[in-house]
Amino acid sequence: MKEERKSSFIALIPFLAFIISYLSIGIILVNQGDSMGFYGFKAPIAVIIGIILAFILIKGSIDDKFSIFIKGCGDENIIIMCIIYILAGAFSTVSSNMGGVDSVVNLGLSIIPPSLITVGIFLIACFISISTGTSVGTIVALGQIAVGFANKTGISMPLIVGALVSGAMFGDNLSVISDTTIAATRTQGVQMKDKFRTNFVMVVPAMLLTVILLLIFGKAPGTIQAETYEYNIVKIVPYLFVLISAIAGMNVFIVLTLGTILSGIIGISFGSFSLLEFTNFAYDGFNGMFEIFLLSMLTGGLAALVAHGGGLNWLLDKIKSFIKGEKSAEVGIAAITALTDAATANNTVAIIIDGPIARNISEEFKVDPRRSASLLDCFGAIMQGFIPYGAQLLIAAKFTEGVLNPMDIMPFLWYQYLLAIFAIASIFIPFANGYINKHPWNFEEWKAADDK
């Protein structure tokens, strides 16, 4: 017998408590002078607040609710997502310690003419972020270099730092090993290569237009003396292997495992670390993903409780009252992702929260799940790379040592603005649906798998 559909605002309160506690404590910390206040209060603790409330407010016995919670934590998609997180962390950490990031940066600086360093910083940031899957890591790797060039050449510092943040967000959105890509694809039940191909048509035009604008407005005002940078092509190979293999459709577990081993072999061969240090760096990569691993698992449990109590149905009913068809459904997915990211200052958290809602909307209004995954990732990246209290702009501003604040950089985030234009346009003008139209989605099979 089919279970009666529940719809209850009370059951949604635990989820709201999670978001509000995370947002309000972040605001308090910022007002107390901590510029990174939104990251001082850990998201998993905010989730636990919501979980406690769920056990109090949602009807049923403690044993039943605990069983539902554990099943949510151990959901197949959640566990797959968490394992991919730790493998991606291992690959990124080992490759960085092997010298891969330094080689990528130095190769780019060696190839690009000094007079075009602004567009060069953008392109290097694009490659590092798409290869490593981390926007913050990209900004950390290039921050001092970008600021140094601004000081030496007279290039507008807000412009060159804005170009850096823009390039970092390019890969944050498009990378096949980004935690946002992992979350978006797993919550929507699609392959990473499919989301990549769907995103590509929106992302690349925005990137190319940004390059053109930087070529026009980002030239150095004077003569810049060329410098020699040391790099090793071999150390770039693991990034190319992971990128090409994942896009080609190789199983992501195999891709990340082989990529990590390849980076380890190269690092040991070049004396960057010993075999024991290689294993420790891999473990450090696991540890680096602990917070997002724990957050994903706990959020899965909280979502299961809220869904059982009818909270998600209540929210969906309200959202659906504004949705009239496929296009407005896509607008709804885009809007809730951007708003949730603005509230949490973390696009991965936003996608984990909104993923189940987006999937439900997609099922009812026949939005291709490759498209919904793409919208989740795009609008999370757009908002995350724009909000002045997000980690990306805060860290980038810190590298300027007080010369700039995040508000100074925001007008120069040209890639984010262009991506927003192309992403919104793609909802009303289906220029990005070529791959989707050639490979129609089997909604019945997808829904059956979801019900199972």
Secondary structure, 3 states (H helix, E strand, C coil): CCCCCCCCCHHHHHHHHHHHHHHHHHHHHHHCCCCCHHHCCCHHHHHHHHHHHHHHHCCCCHHHHHHHHHHHHCCHHHHHHHHHHHHHHHHHHHHHHHCHHHHHHHHHHHHCCHHHHHHHHHHHHHHHHHHHCCHHHHHHHHHHHHHHHHHHHCCCHHHHHHHHHHHHHHHHHHCCCCHHHHHHHHHHCCCHHHHHHHHHHHHHHHHHHHHHHHHHHCCCCCCCCCCCCCCCHHHHHHHHHHHHHHHHCCCHHHHHHHHHHHHHHHHHHCCCCCHHHHHHHHHHHHHHCHHHHHHHHHHHHHHHHHHHHCHHHHHHHHHHCCCCCHHHHHHHHHHHHHHHHHHHCCHHHHHHHHHHHHHHHHHHHCCCHHHHHHHHHHHHHHHHCCCCCCHHHHHHHHCCCCCCCHHHHHHHCHHHHHHHHHHHHHHHCCCCCHHHHHCCCCHHHHHHHHHC
